[in-house]
Amino acid sequence: MVVLDLHGDVTASAQEPLLDAYTEATEQGARTILLNFQAVEYLNSGGIAAVIALISRARQSDQRLLLTGLTPHYQLIFDIMGLTTYAPLFESEDAARTFLES
């Protein structure tokens, strides 16, 4: 599993760096990618669109995309949008690792 730690503001301007990091992880053979939102201060619709783009790419490549570190507010938004159906949400990186080991 490759962990992508997101920091600061995740907006539309984060889409290119996020896709670049995802592509690099994929080229290195990653089959599972965990997006860690623990250090994210702000997330808007443009940032959510970037996450949706990653979910779409991961599904097309038969990869797993997992999420952690979202605040309860964003957890609710991701649930309402149905994103957690395609990218499960975990309480921590350790919880995601435990899930993968089971």
N, C-alpha and C positions, 0 to 999 in steps of 0.2 A: 504494500500500500504506500502510495506517495501522498504526503500531506502538503497542501497548498495553504499557507497561512496568509490570510487577507488582513490588511491593516488600513486604518484611517477611513476615508470615505470610499464607499463602493458605489460608483455612479456610472453613467454611460462611458465616461473616460477610462474606466477600469476594464472595459470589455477587451480591448486589444492586449494589454499586459496579461490579463487572465487567460485569454485564449492562447497566448504565446507560452505561458507556463504550462497550460494543459497539453499543448502540442509537444513541448519538450519532454514532459513526463511520459506521454504516449510513445514518443520516439525511443525512450529509454526502456520501453516494455511494460509500463505500468498497466495493470488490468483493473486496479481499484484506485480511485482518487478521492481523498477526503478534503473537502473545503472547510477550513477552520475559520469561523467568523469571530473568534474570541476577542481579537484586537480591533474589530470594526467599530468605528464611532458613529457612522451614518451610512444608511443603505436606502437608496431610493428606487423608483421604478426602472430607471436605466440600469442600475446595478442588478436588479432582479431579472431584467431582460438578458443581461450577460450570463447570469446563472442558468437561465432557461436555455440559452445557446449551448452552454456546456452540457446540460442534461441531454439535449438533442444529439450533440456529437457523441457523447458517451453511449447513448442508446444505439446509434448507428454503428459504432465500433465494438459493440458487445462488451462494454466496460461497465464497471460499477462506479457510480458517483454517490458519495456519502456526505452528510452535512453534520457539523457540530459548531457549538459556540454561539448559536443564535439566541438573542434575547427572547423572553416570552412573547413580546409583541410581534417580532418577526417570525417566530415559530408559528404563531396563529395565522399570520399572513401566508406563509408558505403552505400551511395545512389547507387554508381556505382555497388557495389557488390550485391545490392538488399536486404541488411540486414534490411533497414528501412521499407520494406514491411512487415516483420515479427515482428520487434521491432521498433515501431514508435519513432521518434525523436522529442523532445520538447525543447523550448528555455530555460526553467527553470523547477525546481521542482514544482513551483506554477502552471505553465502552464499545466503540466502533471496532477496535482490534479484537476484543472478546467476541463480538458478533461474527467477525470473519473467521475466527478460529473454531467456532462451533459448527 
